[in-house]
């Protein structure tokens, strides 16, 4: 290990000599730059800003006013159209959500009726068929609820946009 350290030290010495000797005959000497401080003034300058030739022109003023009026009118029309579209989308989403809730209630009541009927006849069948039917109904309802939740999330995303 000592041999490696010695080689590294011996190699660094000629390398340093080569690097420093390359700058000896250089006239610009980039490694020695004179430092001249730059002062930045934060004082506001008082100079006359040249005025536009069109500021005092009556025709130019009327053109500017006309342009401003037309652009604001177009923006107002666009805003009205967008508010109508948002309202339509919101109403449609509310209708769809109400339909989903009604379907969910109907499925729950149907599942309760089937469950009660299966519990009645489950005594005669030993309870095996009833449990299988209940598991199947539970899985079907769970699958449908996931689909409905995905639809609800899509509608809420549409509303947020």
C-alpha positions as CSV (number, residue, x, y, z in Angstrom):
1,X,0.0,0.0,0.0
2,X,2.9,2.3,0.8
3,X,4.1,1.9,-2.8
4,X,0.9,3.1,-4.2
5,X,0.9,6.3,-2.1
6,X,4.4,7.1,-3.2
7,X,3.4,6.6,-6.8
8,X,0.4,8.9,-6.4
9,X,2.5,11.6,-4.7
10,X,5.2,11.3,-7.4
11,X,2.7,11.6,-10.2
12,X,1.0,14.6,-8.7
13,X,4.2,16.6,-8.6
14,X,5.0,16.5,-12.3
15,X,1.4,17.0,-13.1
16,X,1.3,20.2,-11.0
17,X,4.5,21.4,-12.7
18,X,3.0,20.8,-16.2
19,X,-0.2,22.7,-15.3
20,X,1.5,25.7,-13.9
21,X,4.1,25.9,-16.6
22,X,1.5,26.1,-19.3
23,X,0.4,29.5,-17.9
24,X,3.8,31.0,-17.5
25,X,4.2,32.3,-21.1
26,X,0.5,33.2,-21.5
27,X,0.1,36.9,-21.9
28,X,-3.6,37.1,-20.9
29,X,-3.1,35.0,-17.7
30,X,-6.7,34.0,-17.2
31,X,-6.1,32.7,-13.7
32,X,-5.2,36.2,-12.6
33,X,-8.0,38.6,-13.4
34,X,-8.0,42.1,-12.0
35,X,-11.0,42.7,-9.8
36,X,-12.9,45.8,-10.6
37,X,-15.9,46.3,-8.4
38,X,-19.1,47.1,-10.2
39,X,-21.4,49.5,-8.6
40,X,-25.1,49.3,-9.1
41,X,-27.2,52.3,-8.5
42,X,-30.8,51.9,-7.4
43,X,-31.7,55.5,-8.0
44,X,-34.6,56.1,-10.2
45,X,-33.6,58.0,-13.3
46,X,-35.4,61.2,-14.2
47,X,-35.6,61.2,-17.9
48,X,-38.3,62.1,-20.3
49,X,-40.0,59.1,-21.8
50,X,-40.9,59.9,-25.4
51,X,-44.6,60.0,-25.8
52,X,-46.3,58.2,-28.5
53,X,-47.5,60.1,-31.5
54,X,-50.9,58.5,-31.2
55,X,-51.7,59.4,-27.6
56,X,-53.4,62.7,-28.5
57,X,-54.9,61.5,-31.7
58,X,-58.8,61.3,-31.5
59,X,-59.1,58.7,-34.2
60,X,-56.6,56.4,-32.4
61,X,-58.5,56.9,-29.1
62,X,-61.7,55.8,-30.8
63,X,-60.0,52.8,-32.3
64,X,-58.7,51.8,-28.9
65,X,-62.0,52.2,-27.3
66,X,-63.8,50.3,-30.0
67,X,-61.3,47.4,-29.7
68,X,-61.7,47.3,-25.9
69,X,-65.4,47.3,-26.2
70,X,-65.5,44.5,-28.8
71,X,-63.0,42.3,-26.9
72,X,-64.9,42.7,-23.6
73,X,-68.2,41.9,-25.5
74,X,-66.7,38.7,-26.9
75,X,-65.4,37.7,-23.6
76,X,-68.8,38.2,-22.0
77,X,-70.5,36.1,-24.7
78,X,-67.9,33.4,-24.2
79,X,-68.5,33.5,-20.4
80,X,-72.3,33.2,-21.0
81,X,-71.9,30.2,-23.3
82,X,-69.5,28.5,-20.8
83,X,-71.9,29.0,-17.9
84,X,-74.8,27.5,-19.9
85,X,-72.6,24.5,-20.8
86,X,-71.6,24.1,-17.1
87,X,-75.2,24.3,-16.0
88,X,-76.2,21.6,-18.5
89,X,-73.4,19.3,-17.5
90,X,-74.2,19.8,-13.8
91,X,-77.9,19.0,-14.4
92,X,-77.1,15.9,-16.4
93,X,-74.7,14.7,-13.7
94,X,-77.3,15.2,-11.0
95,X,-79.8,13.2,-13.0
96,X,-77.4,10.4,-13.5
97,X,-76.5,10.4,-9.8
98,X,-80.2,10.2,-8.8
99,X,-80.7,7.3,-11.2
100,X,-77.7,5.5,-9.7
101,X,-79.0,6.0,-6.2
102,X,-82.5,4.7,-7.1
103,X,-81.0,1.6,-8.8
104,X,-78.8,1.0,-5.7
105,X,-81.9,1.3,-3.4
106,X,-83.8,-1.2,-5.6
107,X,-80.9,-3.7,-5.6
108,X,-80.6,-3.4,-1.8
109,X,-84.3,-4.1,-1.3
110,X,-84.1,-7.0,-3.7
111,X,-81.1,-8.4,-1.9
112,X,-82.9,-8.1,1.5
113,X,-86.0,-9.9,0.1
114,X,-83.8,-12.7,-1.4
115,X,-81.9,-13.0,1.8
116,X,-85.1,-13.3,3.9
117,X,-86.5,-15.9,1.5
118,X,-83.3,-17.8,1.5
119,X,-83.2,-17.8,5.3
120,X,-86.7,-19.2,5.4
121,X,-85.9,-22.1,3.0
122,X,-82.4,-22.4,4.4
123,X,-83.6,-24.4,7.3
124,X,-84.9,-27.1,5.0
125,X,-81.8,-27.2,2.8
126,X,-79.4,-27.2,5.7
127,X,-78.2,-23.7,5.1
128,X,-75.6,-24.6,2.4
129,X,-77.5,-23.3,-0.6
130,X,-78.6,-20.2,1.3
131,X,-75.0,-19.3,2.2
132,X,-73.9,-19.8,-1.4
133,X,-76.6,-17.6,-2.7
134,X,-75.8,-14.9,-0.2
135,X,-72.2,-15.0,-1.1
136,X,-73.0,-14.7,-4.8
137,X,-75.5,-11.9,-4.2
138,X,-72.9,-10.1,-2.1
139,X,-70.2,-10.4,-4.8
140,X,-72.6,-9.2,-7.5
141,X,-73.7,-6.2,-5.4
142,X,-70.1,-5.4,-4.6
143,X,-69.2,-5.5,-8.2
144,X,-72.1,-3.2,-9.2
145,X,-71.3,-0.7,-6.4
146,X,-67.7,-0.5,-7.6
147,X,-69.0,0.3,-11.1
148,X,-71.3,2.9,-9.7
149,X,-68.5,4.5,-7.6
150,X,-66.4,4.7,-10.8
151,X,-69.2,6.5,-12.6
152,X,-69.7,8.9,-9.6
153,X,-66.0,9.7,-9.7
154,X,-66.1,10.3,-13.4
155,X,-69.0,12.7,-12.9
156,X,-67.3,14.5,-10.1
157,X,-64.2,14.9,-12.4
158,X,-66.4,16.4,-15.1
159,X,-68.0,18.8,-12.6
160,X,-64.6,19.9,-11.4
161,X,-63.4,20.6,-14.9
